[in-house]
Amino acid sequence: MNIVITGGTGLIGSTLTGYLTEQGHHVYILTRNCKNQQNKENISFVPWLTTDHYPEKELPNIDAIVNLAGSSINKRWTSKHKKAILNSRIQATQEVKRMISEMNKKPDVFINASAIGYYGISKQIVFTEDSLPQNRDFLQDVCERWEKEASKVEEMGIRTVYARFGLILDERKGALPKIMLPYKMFAGGTIGSGNQWYSWVHLRDVIQMLVFAIRHQEVHGAINVTAPQPERMKDFGKKLGHAMNRPHWAPVPAVLLKNVLGDMSQLVLKGQKVLPDKLISLGYSFTYPTLDEALQDLIKS
Protein backbone atom coordinates (compact mmCIF):
# COMPACT_ATOMS: atom_id res chain seq x y z
CA MET A 1 0.00 0.00 0.00
CA ASN A 2 0.92 3.65 -0.42
CA ILE A 3 0.19 5.50 2.83
CA VAL A 4 0.43 9.21 3.60
CA ILE A 5 1.26 10.27 7.16
CA THR A 6 1.17 13.83 8.46
CA GLY A 7 2.99 14.40 11.74
CA GLY A 8 5.23 11.54 10.66
CA THR A 9 8.22 12.57 12.77
CA GLY A 10 6.36 12.44 16.10
CA LEU A 11 6.16 9.46 18.44
CA ILE A 12 3.17 7.79 16.82
CA GLY A 13 4.06 8.83 13.28
CA SER A 14 7.66 7.65 13.36
CA THR A 15 6.74 4.33 14.98
CA LEU A 16 3.89 3.77 12.55
CA THR A 17 6.22 4.56 9.65
CA GLY A 18 8.74 2.00 10.86
CA TYR A 19 6.07 -0.66 11.26
CA LEU A 20 4.51 -0.07 7.84
CA THR A 21 7.80 0.00 5.95
CA GLU A 22 8.90 -3.23 7.63
CA GLN A 23 5.71 -4.74 6.20
CA GLY A 24 6.72 -3.59 2.72
CA HIS A 25 4.42 -0.58 2.39
CA HIS A 26 5.56 2.81 1.09
CA VAL A 27 5.06 5.77 3.42
CA TYR A 28 4.89 9.36 2.23
CA ILE A 29 5.55 11.77 5.10
CA LEU A 30 4.17 15.26 4.63
CA THR A 31 6.41 17.82 6.30
CA ARG A 32 7.09 21.55 6.33
CA ASN A 33 10.83 20.98 6.22
CA CYS A 34 12.25 18.53 3.70
CA LYS A 35 15.73 20.06 3.61
CA ASN A 36 17.12 17.93 6.42
CA GLN A 37 15.16 14.80 5.50
CA GLN A 38 16.68 12.09 3.34
CA ASN A 39 14.40 9.80 1.39
CA LYS A 40 14.95 6.14 2.18
CA GLU A 41 13.72 2.85 0.83
CA ASN A 42 9.94 2.92 1.18
CA ILE A 43 9.99 6.39 2.82
CA SER A 44 9.51 9.63 0.88
CA PHE A 45 9.29 13.13 2.35
CA VAL A 46 6.91 15.53 0.61
CA PRO A 47 6.63 19.26 1.44
CA TRP A 48 3.28 20.65 2.51
CA LEU A 49 1.71 23.64 4.30
CA THR A 50 4.22 25.92 2.60
CA THR A 51 3.78 28.41 -0.22
CA ASP A 52 3.44 26.93 -3.71
CA HIS A 53 3.57 23.29 -2.58
CA TYR A 54 0.75 20.98 -3.58
CA PRO A 55 1.54 17.49 -2.25
CA GLU A 56 -1.15 15.77 -4.29
CA LYS A 57 0.83 16.62 -7.44
CA GLU A 58 3.86 14.71 -6.10
CA LEU A 59 2.04 11.68 -4.76
CA PRO A 60 1.10 8.43 -6.54
CA ASN A 61 -2.29 6.82 -5.96
CA ILE A 62 -2.74 6.68 -2.19
CA ASP A 63 -4.52 3.91 -0.28
CA ALA A 64 -4.71 5.56 3.15
CA ILE A 65 -4.03 8.88 4.86
CA VAL A 66 -3.23 9.13 8.58
CA ASN A 67 -3.41 12.69 9.90
CA LEU A 68 -1.40 13.10 13.12
CA ALA A 69 -0.28 16.72 12.64
CA GLY A 70 -0.64 19.30 15.40
CA SER A 71 1.30 21.34 17.93
CA SER A 72 2.32 19.44 21.06
CA ILE A 73 0.05 19.61 24.11
CA ASN A 74 3.03 18.78 26.33
CA LYS A 75 4.15 22.33 26.98
CA ARG A 76 2.69 25.11 29.09
CA TRP A 77 -0.73 26.16 27.85
CA THR A 78 -0.34 29.88 27.44
CA SER A 79 -3.10 31.66 25.56
CA LYS A 80 -0.80 31.74 22.53
CA HIS A 81 -0.06 28.03 22.70
CA LYS A 82 -3.72 27.12 23.17
CA LYS A 83 -4.41 28.86 19.88
CA ALA A 84 -1.54 26.94 18.27
CA ILE A 85 -2.88 23.62 19.60
CA LEU A 86 -6.27 24.24 18.01
CA ASN A 87 -5.30 26.10 14.85
CA SER A 88 -2.49 23.71 13.84
CA ARG A 89 -4.91 20.78 13.95
CA ILE A 90 -7.65 22.55 12.05
CA GLN A 91 -5.24 23.89 9.42
CA ALA A 92 -3.65 20.49 8.81
CA THR A 93 -7.01 18.77 8.51
CA GLN A 94 -8.30 21.41 6.13
CA GLU A 95 -5.24 20.92 3.94
CA VAL A 96 -5.72 17.15 3.90
CA LYS A 97 -9.32 17.70 2.79
CA ARG A 98 -8.17 20.05 0.02
CA MET A 99 -5.57 17.51 -1.14
CA ILE A 100 -8.11 14.70 -1.25
CA SER A 101 -10.54 16.83 -3.22
CA GLU A 102 -7.85 17.30 -5.89
CA MET A 103 -6.86 13.64 -6.15
CA ASN A 104 -8.12 11.74 -9.16
CA LYS A 105 -8.15 8.51 -7.16
CA LYS A 106 -9.31 9.07 -3.61
CA PRO A 107 -7.79 7.12 -0.70
CA ASP A 108 -9.78 4.19 0.63
CA VAL A 109 -9.57 5.40 4.22
CA PHE A 110 -8.76 8.58 6.16
CA ILE A 111 -7.70 8.24 9.80
CA ASN A 112 -7.72 11.47 11.77
CA ALA A 113 -6.12 11.73 15.19
CA SER A 114 -8.19 12.86 18.15
CA ALA A 115 -8.06 12.18 21.89
CA ILE A 116 -10.17 10.81 24.70
CA GLY A 117 -10.32 14.39 25.92
CA TYR A 118 -13.29 14.48 23.54
CA TYR A 119 -15.42 13.02 26.33
CA GLY A 120 -14.56 15.62 28.96
CA ILE A 121 -13.69 14.84 32.57
CA SER A 122 -15.40 12.36 34.91
CA LYS A 123 -14.50 10.08 37.82
CA GLN A 124 -17.74 8.09 37.60
CA ILE A 125 -18.84 7.75 33.97
CA VAL A 126 -17.52 4.93 31.78
CA PHE A 127 -17.08 6.20 28.23
CA THR A 128 -17.35 4.16 25.04
CA GLU A 129 -17.43 5.33 21.43
CA ASP A 130 -21.18 5.89 21.78
CA SER A 131 -20.86 8.24 24.76
CA LEU A 132 -21.63 11.95 24.58
CA PRO A 133 -19.17 14.57 25.90
CA GLN A 134 -19.38 15.72 29.52
CA ASN A 135 -18.01 18.78 31.33
CA ARG A 136 -16.79 20.68 28.29
CA ASP A 137 -13.32 22.20 28.62
CA PHE A 138 -10.42 23.29 26.40
CA LEU A 139 -9.31 19.82 25.27
CA GLN A 140 -12.89 18.69 24.72
CA ASP A 141 -13.51 21.72 22.52
CA VAL A 142 -10.31 21.09 20.53
CA CYS A 143 -11.19 17.43 19.91
CA GLU A 144 -14.78 18.16 18.96
CA ARG A 145 -13.82 20.91 16.50
CA TRP A 146 -10.99 18.76 15.10
CA GLU A 147 -13.31 15.83 14.44
CA LYS A 148 -15.93 18.13 12.95
CA GLU A 149 -13.34 19.35 10.44
CA ALA A 150 -12.32 15.79 9.64
CA SER A 151 -15.96 14.81 9.09
CA LYS A 152 -15.92 16.93 5.92
CA VAL A 153 -13.72 14.22 4.41
CA GLU A 154 -16.31 11.63 5.36
CA GLU A 155 -18.91 13.75 3.55
CA MET A 156 -16.85 13.15 0.40
CA GLY A 157 -17.70 9.45 0.64
CA ILE A 158 -14.39 8.31 2.12
CA ARG A 159 -14.29 5.89 5.05
CA THR A 160 -13.21 8.07 7.95
CA VAL A 161 -11.93 7.02 11.37
CA TYR A 162 -11.47 9.28 14.39
CA ALA A 163 -8.70 7.75 16.53
CA ARG A 164 -9.23 8.99 20.09
CA PHE A 165 -5.88 8.37 21.76
CA GLY A 166 -5.51 7.75 25.46
CA LEU A 167 -2.35 8.06 27.58
CA ILE A 168 0.25 6.45 25.31
CA LEU A 169 2.99 4.54 27.12
CA ASP A 170 6.48 4.34 25.63
CA GLU A 171 9.77 4.12 27.49
CA ARG A 172 11.52 6.70 25.27
CA LYS A 173 9.09 9.59 24.74
CA GLY A 174 5.74 10.92 25.84
CA ALA A 175 4.24 10.87 29.32
CA LEU A 176 5.77 7.73 30.81
CA PRO A 177 9.40 8.96 31.14
CA LYS A 178 8.09 12.07 32.94
CA ILE A 179 5.93 10.01 35.29
CA MET A 180 8.87 7.67 35.96
CA LEU A 181 11.32 10.44 36.87
CA PRO A 182 10.29 10.96 40.53
CA TYR A 183 10.26 7.19 41.04
CA LYS A 184 13.83 7.01 39.79
CA MET A 185 14.65 9.53 42.53
CA PHE A 186 12.77 7.45 45.15
CA ALA A 187 10.14 10.21 45.39
CA GLY A 188 7.23 8.75 43.45
CA GLY A 189 3.72 8.82 44.80
CA THR A 190 0.08 9.65 44.25
CA ILE A 191 -0.57 12.73 42.12
CA GLY A 192 -3.50 14.85 43.25
CA SER A 193 -6.42 12.88 44.69
CA GLY A 194 -5.26 9.67 43.03
CA ASN A 195 -8.84 8.88 42.03
CA GLN A 196 -8.54 10.28 38.52
CA TRP A 197 -8.61 7.72 35.73
CA TYR A 198 -5.65 7.05 33.44
CA SER A 199 -6.94 5.43 30.26
CA TRP A 200 -3.54 4.25 29.08
CA VAL A 201 -2.38 2.21 26.07
CA HIS A 202 0.96 0.65 25.08
CA LEU A 203 2.52 2.24 21.99
CA ARG A 204 2.66 -1.13 20.23
CA ASP A 205 -1.09 -1.52 20.56
CA VAL A 206 -1.57 2.04 19.27
CA ILE A 207 0.25 1.12 16.06
CA GLN A 208 -1.52 -2.20 15.68
CA MET A 209 -4.92 -0.58 16.27
CA LEU A 210 -4.23 2.00 13.56
CA VAL A 211 -3.14 -0.70 11.12
CA PHE A 212 -6.25 -2.73 12.05
CA ALA A 213 -8.37 0.34 11.19
CA ILE A 214 -6.61 0.76 7.85
CA ARG A 215 -7.06 -2.87 6.85
CA HIS A 216 -10.62 -3.53 8.04
CA GLN A 217 -13.37 -1.90 6.00
CA GLU A 218 -15.87 -2.28 8.84
CA VAL A 219 -13.94 0.20 11.02
CA HIS A 220 -15.37 3.68 10.68
CA GLY A 221 -16.28 6.60 12.91
CA ALA A 222 -14.76 7.00 16.38
CA ILE A 223 -12.47 4.38 17.89
CA ASN A 224 -11.03 4.61 21.40
CA VAL A 225 -7.32 3.85 21.23
CA THR A 226 -6.98 2.75 24.84
CA ALA A 227 -6.32 -0.50 26.69
CA PRO A 228 -9.33 -2.44 28.03
CA GLN A 229 -8.32 -2.00 31.68
CA PRO A 230 -7.88 1.67 32.71
CA GLU A 231 -6.36 2.41 36.12
CA ARG A 232 -6.93 5.07 38.75
CA MET A 233 -3.83 7.17 39.24
CA LYS A 234 -3.08 5.79 42.72
CA ASP A 235 -3.12 2.22 41.37
CA PHE A 236 -1.19 3.21 38.25
CA GLY A 237 1.51 4.71 40.46
CA LYS A 238 1.71 1.67 42.73
CA LYS A 239 2.12 -0.66 39.76
CA LEU A 240 4.72 1.64 38.21
CA GLY A 241 6.70 1.75 41.45
CA HIS A 242 6.55 -2.04 41.72
CA ALA A 243 7.76 -2.46 38.12
CA MET A 244 10.66 -0.10 38.81
CA ASN A 245 11.48 -1.57 42.24
CA ARG A 246 10.85 1.84 43.76
CA PRO A 247 8.53 2.97 46.59
CA HIS A 248 5.22 4.69 45.95
CA TRP A 249 4.94 6.99 48.93
CA ALA A 250 5.49 10.72 48.27
CA PRO A 251 2.18 12.44 47.40
CA VAL A 252 2.21 15.35 44.97
CA PRO A 253 -0.43 17.98 45.94
CA ALA A 254 -2.69 19.14 43.13
CA VAL A 255 -2.06 22.79 43.99
CA LEU A 256 1.68 22.32 43.41
CA LEU A 257 1.16 20.96 39.91
CA LYS A 258 -1.35 23.69 39.10
CA ASN A 259 1.20 26.32 40.12
CA VAL A 260 3.97 24.70 38.07
CA LEU A 261 2.04 23.59 34.99
CA GLY A 262 -0.94 25.91 34.88
CA ASP A 263 -3.91 24.64 32.85
CA MET A 264 -1.77 21.83 31.43
CA SER A 265 -1.93 20.18 34.89
CA GLN A 266 -5.32 18.71 33.92
CA LEU A 267 -3.45 16.13 31.84
CA VAL A 268 -2.34 14.42 35.06
CA LEU A 269 -4.86 15.70 37.62
CA LYS A 270 -8.01 14.86 35.70
CA GLY A 271 -9.09 12.05 33.45
CA GLN A 272 -11.80 9.76 32.18
CA LYS A 273 -12.45 6.02 32.13
CA VAL A 274 -12.55 5.08 28.46
CA LEU A 275 -13.03 1.61 26.98
CA PRO A 276 -12.15 0.47 23.42
CA ASP A 277 -15.45 -1.31 22.84
CA LYS A 278 -15.62 -0.86 19.07
CA LEU A 279 -12.33 -2.49 18.09
CA ILE A 280 -12.80 -5.30 20.61
CA SER A 281 -16.22 -6.04 19.11
CA LEU A 282 -14.60 -6.14 15.65
CA GLY A 283 -12.00 -8.68 16.74
CA TYR A 284 -8.94 -6.67 17.75
CA SER A 285 -6.78 -8.57 20.25
CA PHE A 286 -4.51 -6.56 22.56
CA THR A 287 -0.84 -7.39 22.89
CA TYR A 288 -0.77 -5.61 26.27
CA PRO A 289 -4.28 -5.65 27.78
CA THR A 290 -3.14 -4.99 31.37
CA LEU A 291 -0.88 -2.34 32.87
CA ASP A 292 1.33 -4.95 34.56
CA GLU A 293 2.04 -6.57 31.17
CA ALA A 294 2.71 -3.21 29.53
CA LEU A 295 5.11 -2.04 32.26
CA GLN A 296 6.91 -5.38 32.28
CA ASP A 297 7.67 -4.83 28.59
CA LEU A 298 8.54 -1.14 28.84
CA ILE A 299 10.62 -1.06 32.01
CA LYS A 300 13.82 -3.04 31.82
CA SER A 301 15.47 -3.58 35.22
N, C-alpha and C positions, 0 to 999 in steps of 0.2 A: 504493500500500500504506500501511497504518497500522503504524508500527514504534515499539516502546517501546525506549528506551535508558536503562540505569542507568549512572551514572558519565559522564553526557553532557557534562559541562563539562571533562573531562580532555582530553589530547592526542588520543587515538584517538576518544573520544566526540564531541568538538566537530568534528573533521574529518569523521567519518562523518556527523554531522548535516548539515553543509554540503553534502556530496556527495549525500545522499539527498534533501534539500529541493530542490536544483538539478534533480534528476531528477523532481520533482513529487510526491514522497511526503510524507506527514505524519509528523513525528517527535514523539513524546511523551517528554519527558525527566523521569524520576523523580528528585526532589531533596528533600533535607531542608529546604532554604531557598528558598521561592518568593517571599519578600518583595521581593528585589532583582532578580527575574527578570521580564522583560516578554515576554508571549506575542507571537509574530510570525507572519507568514504561514507556514503549514505547520510551525510549531514551537509546542508547548504544554508548559508546565511543570506537573507534577503532584506534589503533596507525597507523600512516603512515609517509612517508618521513623520516624514521629512518632506520638504518642498520638492516637488517634481518627481516623486517616487511613487510608482503604482505597482505594488507587488504582484497583482494578478497578471500583469504583462510578462513577468519573469518566471511564473510558476507553470508547471505542467498540469495536467488534470489531477485534481486533489480529491482524495477519498474522505478525509476527515480534517476538521479544524478544531484545535483545542486552544481556547482563549484564556490564558492565565495572567495577562498583563495588568499591572496596576502598582501604584506606589505602595511601599511597605507600610503595614500598620504597626510594625515593631519599632517605632520611634515616637518621641513625645508628640501628643496630639495638640499642637498649637492650632489656632484658627486657620493659619495658612496651610498647615499640613492636612488638616481635615478636608479642606477644599481639594488638595492634591489627591488624597485618597479617593474621594468621590469622582472628581473630574477625570483623573487618569483612567479609571475603569470605564466610565461612560464614553470617553473619547476613543479608547481602544476598541470597544464593542461597536461603536458607530462605524469605525473604519473597517472592521471585519464585515459588517453588513454591506457597506459600500463595495468592498472587494467581491463579495459573493454575488452581488447584483450584477457585476460586470463579467463574471465568469460564464463562458459558454456552457461548460459542464459544471453543474453545481456539486458541492461535496455531498456525500451520503448522510453525514452527521456533523453537527456542530455541538461541541461541548463547551459550555461557558462556566468559568469558575464562579463560585459564590461562597457562602459560609453559613454555619449554623446560627450565626448571629441574626439571620433572617427571622428566627422565631422569637427574638427578644429574650428576656431574662426570667427564669423561674426556678424555684427550689422544689416545687411540687409537681408541676405538669410534666408528663412524658410526651415528647414530641416525635411524631413520625412525619413522613412526607405529606400526609394529608392534613397536618395541623395548621391552624391559622396563627399569625404572629400575635405575641403578647407584649405588653409593656414596651412600646416603641421607644427606641433610643437612636443614637447616632449610627451604630453599626447596623441596626435593623433597617434604618432608612437607606443606608448605602446599598445593602444587599437587595432590598426590594426594588430600588430604582435601577440597579445593575441588571437584575433579572428581567425587569420590564423592558429595558433596552434590548436585551438578548432575545426577548420574545418576538421582536420584529423580524428576526431571522426565521423563526418558526412559522410566522405568517407567510413566508415565501415558500412554504411547503417542504422545508428541510427538517428532518428529525433533529430535535433540539433537546439537550440535556443540561440541567442546571446542577452542577456538582457542589453541594453544600459541605464544605470541608470543616471537620472538627479540629481539635488540637492534634497536630501532626507530630509524631514522635520520631526523631532521628538523632543519632548520637553526635552528628557533626554540626548541624545547623538547626535553626528554629528555636522553639521554646525549651526543649528538654535540656540542652546544655546550660541554659540560664537557671532552670529550676534545680539542676544538679549542683550548681556552684556552691551554695551554702552547705550542702551535705558534704561536699569535698572538704570543707573547712570545719566539719563537725558542728555546724550551726543550723542544720536543717530542721524544719518544723512546720506546724500548721500555719497556713497563710489566711489571714482574716478569720472568719467564723469557722472555716473548715467544712461547712455544710454545702458550699457551692459545688455544682456538678462539673466535672471535667469529662467531656465527651471526646475521648482521645482516639487516635488511630495510628497504627504503625505505618511508616512511609511505604513499606513494601506493599501493604494492602491498598494504600492510596493508588499506587501505580497500577496494580492489578484490577482495581475497581474501575479505573478510567479505561483500561484496555477492554475490560468486560463490556463497558458501555459502548465502546466503539464497535465491537464485534457483534453485539446482540441487538438485532433490530427492534426487539420488544422493549428495550430500555428507552424511555423518553420522559420528558418532564423532570421534576426535581428528584434527585437521589441524595440521601444523606451519606456522606463519606466519613463514617465513624465506625468504631468497633461495636459489637453487640452488647458489651458489658461496660457502660460508663462507670466512673468512680467518683465519690465525693472527695473533695480535696484532701481531707484528713486521712482518708484511706489510701489515696494516691500517694501521699507523702510517706506514709508508713511503709508501703510496698517499695517505694523508691529507695528509702533508707535501708531496708532489708537487702535489696538487690545490690546496693553499694557497700554493704557492711558498715553502715554509718548510723548513728542514732537519729531518731526523729523526736526532737524534744524542745527546740527553741521556737516559740510562736512568733509570728511576724504580725504586729497589729495592723489592721486595715488603714488606720489613719496615717501610719508611717508610709505605706505604699502610695496612698493618695497624695501625700505631700511630695514624694519623690517623683512619681510617674504622672500625676495629674489624672486627666480623664482616661488615659491609657490603662490605668490600674484596673479598670473593669475586666480586662482580659484575664486577670488572675483572681480577682475578688468576686466576680459574678460568673454565672454560667447557666447552662440548660442541659437537661437530660434528653439526649437525642438518640434515637434508634434507627438503624439502617434497614427498615422493614422491606423496602421495595426490592433491593438487590438480593436480599436473603430469599424473598418469595420467588425470585427469578432464577435461583440456583447458585448464587455466588457463595463460595466457601472461603472463610477467612483463614489466612495463614497464621495470624496471631489474634485469636478471638478474646483472649484475656490479657490483662495488664501484666500479670506475672510472666506469661510467655513472651510478651513483647519486651519487657525489661531484661529478661534473661538473654534475649538475642542482642539487645542494644548495648548493654553494660557488660563490658569484659573486665573481669577482676584481674 
